[in-house]
């Protein structure tokens, strides 16, 4: 499905945990009209070249997905992305490492469009 992400400057906040280790990230991303018109799968696949969405569906209450990563680091995530106007939320859980020895992963991120252009 095509995204309903609006072009412009977006800021984001992410909190995640790899096992017992909490981490945070904040930043901004320019979403140009081409990127805004691509699919959610393509946007999620761009996060890491070693990761690929293996299942997904577009629903009225969000975009549930499953992602698998191989080639370093390996892992799997199951989550949901919701985009409503100028707000987005992503929540996912999974693991990283190897299938024999894996570390739990918990991810929560939110984003807001703060400007209609990136200038």
C-alpha positions as CSV (number, residue, x, y, z in Angstrom):
1,X,0.0,0.0,0.0
2,X,1.1,3.5,-0.7
3,X,1.9,5.5,2.4
4,X,0.0,8.4,3.8
5,X,3.2,10.1,5.0
6,X,3.2,13.8,4.1
7,X,6.3,15.4,2.6
8,X,8.2,17.8,4.8
9,X,10.6,17.9,7.7
10,X,9.8,15.2,10.4
11,X,11.4,14.9,13.8
12,X,11.6,11.6,15.6
13,X,12.2,10.1,19.0
14,X,13.0,6.4,19.5
15,X,13.6,4.3,22.6
16,X,14.7,0.8,22.3
17,X,16.2,-1.9,24.4
18,X,18.6,-4.7,23.4
19,X,18.2,-7.1,26.2
20,X,18.8,-5.1,29.4
21,X,20.5,-2.2,27.6
22,X,18.2,0.8,27.0
23,X,19.0,3.3,24.2
24,X,17.5,6.4,22.7
25,X,17.8,8.3,19.5
26,X,16.4,11.7,18.4
27,X,16.7,13.4,15.1
28,X,15.1,14.7,12.0
29,X,14.4,13.4,8.5
30,X,13.4,15.2,5.3
31,X,10.6,13.3,3.5
32,X,10.6,14.4,-0.1
33,X,7.6,13.8,-2.3
34,X,9.1,10.7,-3.9
35,X,9.8,9.1,-0.5
36,X,6.3,10.1,0.7
37,X,4.8,8.2,-2.3
38,X,6.6,4.9,-1.8
39,X,5.2,1.9,0.0
40,X,5.5,1.2,3.7
41,X,7.4,-1.9,2.9
42,X,10.0,0.1,0.9
43,X,10.3,2.6,3.8
44,X,10.8,-0.1,6.4
45,X,13.3,-2.0,4.1
46,X,15.4,1.2,3.8
47,X,16.1,1.1,7.6
48,X,18.8,-1.6,7.2
49,X,20.1,-3.1,3.9
50,X,20.2,-6.5,5.7
51,X,16.5,-6.4,6.7
52,X,13.4,-7.2,4.6
53,X,9.6,-7.1,5.4
54,X,8.4,-10.7,5.2
55,X,4.7,-10.0,5.8
56,X,2.5,-6.9,6.1
57,X,-1.0,-5.6,5.6
58,X,-2.6,-2.2,5.4
59,X,-5.5,-1.9,7.9
60,X,-7.5,1.1,9.0
61,X,-5.9,1.0,12.5
62,X,-2.3,0.8,11.3
63,X,0.2,-1.2,9.4
64,X,1.2,-4.5,11.0
65,X,4.4,-6.0,9.7
66,X,7.0,-8.7,10.3
67,X,10.7,-8.1,9.3
68,X,13.6,-10.5,9.1
69,X,17.3,-9.5,9.1
70,X,20.2,-11.6,8.0
71,X,23.9,-10.9,7.4
72,X,24.6,-9.0,10.5
73,X,22.9,-8.4,12.7
74,X,20.4,-11.2,12.3
75,X,17.0,-11.0,13.9
76,X,13.2,-10.6,13.6
77,X,10.8,-7.9,14.5
78,X,7.0,-7.9,14.6
79,X,5.3,-4.5,14.9
80,X,2.8,-1.9,13.9
81,X,3.2,1.5,12.2
82,X,0.4,4.1,12.4
83,X,0.4,7.4,10.5
84,X,-2.3,9.9,11.2
85,X,-1.8,13.3,9.5
86,X,1.4,14.8,10.9
87,X,2.0,12.1,13.5
88,X,3.5,8.6,13.3
89,X,4.0,5.9,15.8
90,X,6.0,2.6,15.5
91,X,6.1,-0.2,18.1
92,X,7.9,-3.5,17.6
93,X,9.3,-6.4,19.5
94,X,11.6,-9.2,18.4
95,X,15.2,-10.5,18.8
96,X,18.7,-10.0,17.5
97,X,21.7,-12.3,17.5
98,X,21.4,-15.9,16.4
99,X,18.5,-18.3,16.6
100,X,20.4,-20.3,19.2
101,X,21.4,-17.2,21.3
102,X,19.2,-14.3,20.8
103,X,18.7,-11.0,22.7
104,X,15.2,-9.5,23.0
105,X,14.5,-6.2,21.2
106,X,11.8,-3.7,22.2
107,X,11.4,-0.6,20.0
108,X,9.1,2.4,20.4
109,X,9.3,5.5,18.2
110,X,7.2,8.5,17.4
111,X,7.6,11.2,14.7
112,X,5.9,14.5,14.0
113,X,6.0,16.6,10.9
114,X,7.2,20.0,12.0
115,X,7.4,21.8,8.6
116,X,5.9,21.4,5.1
117,X,9.3,21.8,3.5
118,X,12.8,20.8,4.4
119,X,14.4,24.2,4.0
